[in-house]
Structures are given as structure tokens and as C-alpha cells.
Amino acid sequence: MSISEIKNRIRRDIQIIDDPDDVANLLDISAETLRNRFKQEAYDRLWMFILKERVKHFLENLPPCPTGENGQFPNAEKILDSYRSVLPDPDRTWLRDVREIIALINDNPFDFNLNVNWIKDELDISDKTYTQKFNYFTRMRVTEYIRWHRLVMAKYLLSHSSVKIGGIALMIGYNSLSAFSKAFSQEVGCSPKIYRATHSA
């Protein structure tokens, strides 16, 4: 079975997949073989692919979320909580330090306090873990992983609500509109305002 076929199978069954071992069981092959094939043939590690597909499935299947009076978005906090609940646990084969970083971020993806220094203090781990171990297992820097979560949710809120852009920035963990706009533009290639204008549901 090719990597492309495996990815299609994961997408098809993503609702019942929580970790790489689930995929291996579905395909009736060893989890170690599956992980190694992803390392060799795919850009994303298997766990990262599962994460992105779970998030994508979650956002695509959210019920309509109408905006209330004064531009308020009554279901926003519930959506943020639900988002956290669908994130898979870290791959059990990864180093403990990396698993702890992933778990801490997944529990607090939209918290103002969430940054590299806060994680380092919370977990009492060295800079080397951030720069080498985390990147080796996820193929992302810690800051990139945090930003990915926030901008995935930002794109959803921009396209599915009329909440002011500054309000969205605060909801997803940015303490200023300018910081959010800069991060969004660098990652997406356009400003939040332009994205909303071209992607409104």
C-alpha cells in the first residue's frame, strides 16, 4: 500500500483514529513499519498528519455558528474547548520531553501565556529540547506549532463569523491586533481583513 493510499485511508477513518497505532491496526501492519515509511517517504510524520486531518475534519463538520448581537460569537468558547478535545495525544514513541511539550501546548493552544519561555519554565527543560528534539520529531519548531494552532482557528473564525478581527486575535492568544496581523500575513500571504473578504462562508 502506497503512502498516498494510507493517507486516504486515514482521512476516511479519521473519526476513529487517535494515534499511529490505530492506523497500524486498521491496515494490519506493525506500527513501527508504518512510522518508518512515513519518515522515509512523506514530509509530515505520521502523528502530525493525523493531527492535521483530525483538526481539518473537526472544522469542516462544525455546525453553523451564527453571530449574535453586537458581533458577538456565542459559540466561540465552546468551539475553542472542542478544538482542544479533538487533538490527539503525542506519539508514544517520541521522547518524553517532546511528548510533554506537545501535551502542554495541546492543553493551552490559545492561552496568552503560551510561549517558549513559559513552556521551558513549566516543564523545566533545556533549550536543546526545543531546537533539536522537538524539530526532529515534529519537523516544526515549537513556535511554528503554536502558531499553526492559532492560525487554523483564526482562519475558521474569519470565514465563519463577523467577530471583529481584534476580538479574534484576543480569542486565539495574541495580545495585540498588530502581532496577530503580522503572524497571519507571514503565514497565509494576506492580511486577516483580505482573507475574510475572500473566504467568508
C-alpha positions as CSV (number, residue, x, y, z in Angstrom):
1,M,0.0,0.0,0.0
2,S,1.4,3.4,-1.0
3,I,1.7,6.4,1.3
4,S,-1.0,8.1,-0.8
5,E,-3.3,5.1,-0.2
6,I,-2.5,5.1,3.5
7,K,-3.3,8.8,3.8
8,N,-6.6,8.3,2.0
9,R,-7.5,5.5,4.5
10,I,-6.6,7.8,7.4
11,R,-8.8,10.5,6.0
12,R,-11.7,8.1,5.5
13,D,-11.5,6.7,9.1
14,I,-10.2,9.8,10.9
15,Q,-13.1,9.9,13.4
16,I,-11.9,6.6,15.0
17,I,-8.1,7.3,14.8
18,D,-6.4,8.7,17.8
19,D,-2.8,7.8,17.3
20,P,-0.5,5.9,14.9
21,D,-1.2,2.6,16.5
22,D,-4.9,2.9,15.4
23,V,-3.8,3.4,11.8
24,A,-1.5,0.3,12.0
25,N,-4.4,-1.8,13.4
26,L,-6.6,-0.6,10.6
27,L,-4.0,-1.6,8.0
28,D,-3.0,-4.8,9.8
29,I,0.7,-3.9,9.7
30,S,3.2,-3.1,12.5
31,A,3.1,0.5,13.9
32,E,6.9,0.6,13.6
33,T,6.8,-0.2,9.9
34,L,4.2,2.4,9.3
35,R,6.1,5.1,11.2
36,N,9.3,4.3,9.3
37,R,7.6,4.5,6.0
38,F,6.3,8.0,6.8
39,K,9.8,9.1,7.9
40,Q,11.2,7.9,4.6
41,E,8.5,8.9,2.1
42,A,6.4,11.7,3.5
43,Y,7.1,15.2,4.6
44,D,4.8,15.0,7.7
45,R,5.5,12.5,10.4
46,L,2.6,10.1,10.8
47,W,1.4,11.7,14.0
48,M,1.5,15.2,12.5
49,F,-0.6,14.0,9.6
50,I,-3.2,12.5,11.9
51,L,-3.2,15.8,13.9
52,K,-3.9,17.9,10.8
53,E,-6.5,15.6,9.5
54,R,-8.4,15.5,12.8
55,V,-8.4,19.3,13.0
56,K,-9.5,19.6,9.4
57,H,-12.3,17.1,9.9
58,F,-13.4,18.9,13.1
59,L,-13.5,22.3,11.5
60,E,-15.3,21.0,8.3
61,N,-18.0,19.4,10.4
62,L,-18.8,22.2,12.9
63,P,-22.5,23.2,12.8
64,P,-23.3,26.7,11.6
65,C,-22.3,29.3,14.2
66,P,-24.4,32.4,13.7
67,T,-23.1,35.7,15.2
68,G,-25.3,37.3,17.7
69,E,-26.0,40.9,18.6
70,N,-23.1,43.4,18.6
71,G,-21.0,41.0,16.6
72,Q,-20.7,38.5,19.5
73,F,-20.0,34.9,18.7
74,P,-21.8,32.9,21.4
75,N,-20.4,29.5,20.5
76,A,-16.7,30.7,20.2
77,E,-15.5,29.5,23.6
78,K,-17.3,26.2,23.1
79,I,-15.6,25.8,19.8
80,L,-12.2,26.5,21.3
81,D,-12.8,23.9,24.0
82,S,-14.0,21.4,21.5
83,Y,-10.9,22.0,19.3
84,R,-8.7,21.1,22.2
85,S,-10.6,17.9,22.9
86,V,-10.0,16.5,19.4
87,L,-6.2,16.9,19.4
88,P,-4.5,13.5,19.6
89,D,-2.1,12.6,22.4
90,P,1.6,12.8,21.4
91,D,3.0,9.7,19.7
92,R,4.0,7.3,22.5
93,T,7.3,6.5,20.7
94,W,8.6,10.1,21.0
95,L,10.9,11.2,23.7
96,R,9.2,12.1,27.0
97,D,10.3,15.8,26.8
98,V,8.8,16.2,23.4
99,R,5.6,14.4,24.4
100,E,5.3,16.8,27.4
101,I,5.7,19.8,25.3
102,I,3.1,18.6,22.8
103,A,0.7,17.8,25.7
104,L,1.2,21.2,27.3
105,I,0.6,23.1,24.0
106,N,-2.4,21.0,23.2
107,D,-4.0,21.8,26.5
108,N,-3.4,25.5,26.1
109,P,-3.2,26.4,22.4
110,F,-5.0,29.7,22.8
111,D,-3.5,30.9,26.1
112,F,-1.8,34.3,26.3
113,N,1.0,32.7,28.4
114,L,1.8,30.1,25.9
115,N,5.3,30.8,24.5
116,V,8.7,29.1,24.5
117,N,9.9,30.6,27.8
118,W,6.7,29.6,29.6
119,I,6.9,26.1,28.4
120,K,10.5,25.9,29.4
121,D,9.7,27.1,32.9
122,E,6.6,24.8,33.3
123,L,8.4,21.7,32.2
124,D,12.0,22.6,33.4
125,I,13.6,21.5,30.1
126,S,16.6,22.8,28.2
127,D,16.8,24.9,25.1
128,K,18.3,21.9,23.3
129,T,14.9,20.1,23.6
130,Y,13.3,22.9,21.7
131,T,15.8,23.4,18.9
132,Q,16.7,19.8,18.2
133,K,14.4,17.1,19.7
134,F,11.1,18.9,19.0
135,N,12.0,19.7,15.5
136,Y,13.3,16.2,14.8
137,F,10.1,14.5,15.8
138,T,7.6,17.0,14.5
139,R,9.5,18.8,11.7
140,M,8.3,22.0,13.2
141,R,9.7,24.5,15.7
142,V,7.8,25.0,18.9
143,T,6.8,28.5,17.9
144,E,5.6,27.2,14.5
145,Y,3.5,24.5,16.2
146,I,1.8,27.1,18.5
147,R,1.3,29.5,15.6
148,W,-0.2,26.7,13.4
149,H,-2.9,26.0,16.0
150,R,-3.8,29.7,16.4
151,L,-3.9,30.4,12.7
152,V,-6.0,27.4,11.9
153,M,-8.6,28.7,14.3
154,A,-8.2,32.3,13.1
155,K,-9.0,31.2,9.5
156,Y,-12.1,29.5,10.7
157,L,-13.4,32.4,12.7
158,L,-12.6,34.9,10.0
159,S,-14.5,32.9,7.4
160,H,-17.4,31.8,9.6
161,S,-18.2,34.8,11.9
162,S,-18.4,38.5,11.9
163,V,-16.4,38.9,15.1
164,K,-14.1,41.9,14.8
165,I,-10.6,40.9,13.8
166,G,-9.2,42.4,17.1
167,G,-11.6,40.1,19.0
168,I,-10.4,37.1,17.1
169,A,-6.8,38.0,17.9
170,L,-7.6,38.0,21.6
171,M,-9.6,34.8,21.5
172,I,-6.7,32.8,19.9
173,G,-4.0,34.1,22.2
174,Y,-2.5,37.2,20.6
175,N,-2.3,40.2,22.9
176,S,-2.5,42.8,20.1
177,L,-4.1,43.1,16.7
178,S,-0.7,44.1,15.1
179,A,1.0,40.9,16.4
180,F,-1.8,38.8,15.0
181,S,-1.9,40.6,11.7
182,K,1.8,40.2,11.2
183,A,1.8,36.5,12.1
184,F,-1.2,35.9,9.9
185,S,0.1,37.8,6.9
186,Q,3.5,36.0,7.1
187,E,1.9,32.6,7.2
188,V,-1.1,33.0,4.9
189,G,0.2,35.6,2.5
190,C,-2.5,38.2,3.0
191,S,-4.0,40.2,5.9
192,P,-6.8,38.9,8.0
193,K,-9.1,41.6,6.5
194,I,-8.4,40.4,3.0
195,Y,-8.7,36.8,4.0
196,R,-12.1,37.4,5.5
197,A,-13.3,39.3,2.4
198,T,-12.3,36.4,0.1
199,H,-13.3,33.4,2.3
200,S,-16.5,34.4,4.1
201,A,-18.8,31.4,4.3
